Every structure is written in C-alpha cells, then in structure tokens.
Amino acid sequence: MIISIEGEEATGKSTFAYTAPLPIVAISLDMGHERAIYGTQFGKHFSGLKIETHKYVPGGKPPTYKGNDITIYTMPTPIQFDNNKLLGYIEQWDYFIRLFGEAMQDPSVATFVVDTMTLLRKNKCDAYLQELQAAGKPRKQLMQTEYGHPDGAIRSLYTFATSYEKNLVATHHLRDHYAPQLNKDGQVEQMPDGTKE
C-alpha cells in the first residue's frame, strides 16, 4: 500500500501517517513528529506503544529500530554557510537511503513513513547540486534538464516499496500555485493565483 497525504500545515497529516500498520520506521524532515504523536491524539492512537526518536548524526549509522512500534529518525536540513558550495546533503541522502533500504528489506517492518516527501525531494535535488559543485561545475541551482536525476531517485523509492510489498506513507506540503498574470505595471508575471498544488 502506498499512501500520499497532502494538506495545509497542522492539519493532521503526520498524525494520520503514524497510524499506519505497525511497526513503523519513519524519517522526519520537518520536525513535526512530536506534535503529531504527543499532541491531542496521543491517547487515542499512541498510548502504550514503544516509540523511539533518533537524531541524525552526520556520517553515523542509523541506530536500530528493532523492538519498537514506531521509530522516528529526525533529519533536519543541513545549515549552509555558502550557497556556492553546498555541504551535508549527499551525506543525508546516503543516511536516508541506507535506512530505507534496510527497513524495506526487513520482514519485521510493516510501514515506512517519509514526513515530508516534499523536503526529501528538495534534499535529493540539493544532494545532486552538491555533487555537481564538487565536480567543478559552479552552479547555484539545477538547470531544468537536470531534475530528471533526483526525480528518478525519488520515483525509485515508490517502486522499491511496491516490489517489497511494503506500506509507504509519504506526506506532502501544499504550495502556492503560480500562473501568468498581469502585475500592477501591466506586465505578465508568474504570480500566486490563490490555489494550492
């Protein structure tokens, strides 16, 4: 089962994701897991469960999830000091993919939660940009034609989960939808049109 949950901030996406079949291994990139589990729905859904949270350690091996009902690995976006030289994204992707691959192949794990896939995709894009920068290609952002690489990596997560018959729950942030509109100067410009995507 693959479930994609999207919605506005603080609408219960993460809480719903953590009610998937147990045991759950999760990666939390937006740091909303404490509110999701220990908030108003704790007594209804999570009381009595063995829940552990592990902080990301650069270069470290993810601690075990064995014996837990829910294990959450936090992975905040790396702090950057120079946009011309990204650091930490490749290491985070390697940490994530190692954890994901292990959990997917472990028969004792029922569900993997990515909270949020929006941020994981952004991290993978930045990991690829970091790779290009390290190869001597000075760039502040990916070109349109280069998004195929990170998008393919994200797509493969869904395929991998399907092939191992695992539950994968991915939450997504909604963002403003932009469309061509006339600005106050009478020029056509990409502007939010009041809808979300």
Solvent accessible surface area in square Angstrom, and as a share of the most:
residue,aa,sasa,rsa
1,M,110,0.49
2,I,74,0.37
3,I,51,0.26
4,S,69,0.44
5,I,23,0.12
6,E,114,0.51
7,G,13,0.13
8,E,85,0.38
9,E,143,0.64
10,A,72,0.55
11,T,87,0.50
12,G,38,0.36
13,K,21,0.09
14,S,17,0.11
15,T,22,0.13
16,F,120,0.50
17,A,1,0.01
18,Y,2,0.01
19,T,52,0.30
20,A,14,0.11
21,P,63,0.40
22,L,69,0.35
23,P,49,0.31
24,I,1,0.01
25,V,1,0.01
26,A,0,0.00
27,I,0,0.00
28,S,0,0.00
29,L,6,0.03
30,D,51,0.26
31,M,78,0.35
32,G,15,0.14
33,H,11,0.05
34,E,111,0.50
35,R,149,0.55
36,A,7,0.06
37,I,1,0.00
38,Y,119,0.45
39,G,31,0.30
40,T,133,0.77
41,Q,67,0.30
42,F,68,0.28
43,G,61,0.58
44,K,156,0.66
45,H,74,0.33
46,F,1,0.01
47,S,67,0.43
48,G,81,0.78
49,L,51,0.25
50,K,106,0.45
51,I,31,0.16
52,E,59,0.27
53,T,63,0.36
54,H,36,0.16
55,K,166,0.70
56,Y,32,0.12
57,V,93,0.53
58,P,101,0.63
59,G,79,0.76
60,G,26,0.25
61,K,129,0.55
62,P,10,0.06
63,P,57,0.36
64,T,85,0.49
65,Y,11,0.04
66,K,113,0.48
67,G,69,0.67
68,N,11,0.06
69,D,43,0.22
70,I,0,0.00
71,T,1,0.00
72,I,1,0.01
73,Y,0,0.00
74,T,9,0.05
75,M,1,0.00
76,P,65,0.41
77,T,58,0.34
78,P,27,0.17
79,I,141,0.71
80,Q,47,0.21
81,F,190,0.79
82,D,69,0.36
83,N,104,0.53
84,N,87,0.45
85,K,125,0.53
86,L,17,0.09
87,L,102,0.51
88,G,21,0.20
89,Y,8,0.03
90,I,54,0.28
91,E,78,0.35
92,Q,3,0.01
93,W,27,0.10
94,D,78,0.40
95,Y,11,0.04
96,F,0,0.00
97,I,66,0.34
98,R,126,0.46
99,L,2,0.01
100,F,3,0.01
101,G,14,0.13
102,E,77,0.34
103,A,1,0.00
104,M,2,0.01
105,Q,101,0.45
106,D,15,0.08
107,P,129,0.81
108,S,62,0.40
109,V,6,0.04
110,A,28,0.21
111,T,0,0.00
112,F,0,0.00
113,V,0,0.00
114,V,0,0.00
115,D,1,0.00
116,T,1,0.00
117,M,5,0.02
118,T,53,0.31
119,L,39,0.19
120,L,0,0.00
121,R,87,0.32
122,K,100,0.43
123,N,4,0.02
124,K,17,0.07
125,C,11,0.07
126,D,22,0.12
127,A,3,0.02
128,Y,36,0.14
129,L,9,0.04
130,Q,16,0.07
131,E,83,0.37
132,L,16,0.08
133,Q,23,0.10
134,A,89,0.69
135,A,75,0.58
136,G,59,0.57
137,K,95,0.40
138,P,128,0.80
139,R,56,0.20
140,K,141,0.60
141,Q,133,0.59
142,L,10,0.05
143,M,102,0.46
144,Q,154,0.69
145,T,126,0.73
146,E,27,0.12
147,Y,59,0.23
148,G,49,0.47
149,H,88,0.39
150,P,0,0.00
151,D,38,0.20
152,G,27,0.26
153,A,23,0.18
154,I,15,0.07
155,R,150,0.55
156,S,57,0.37
157,L,3,0.01
158,Y,55,0.21
159,T,93,0.54
160,F,69,0.29
161,A,0,0.00
162,T,86,0.50
163,S,78,0.51
164,Y,93,0.35
165,E,157,0.70
166,K,18,0.08
167,N,24,0.12
168,L,0,0.00
169,V,3,0.02
170,A,1,0.00
171,T,0,0.00
172,H,42,0.19
173,H,65,0.29
174,L,50,0.25
175,R,157,0.57
176,D,60,0.31
177,H,63,0.28
178,Y,115,0.44
179,A,23,0.18
180,P,87,0.55
181,Q,57,0.25
182,L,121,0.60
183,N,37,0.19
184,K,197,0.83
185,D,107,0.56
186,G,49,0.47
187,Q,116,0.52
188,V,108,0.62
189,E,78,0.35
190,Q,109,0.48
191,M,55,0.24
192,P,67,0.42
193,D,59,0.30
194,G,76,0.73
195,T,75,0.43
196,K,98,0.42
197,E,90,0.41
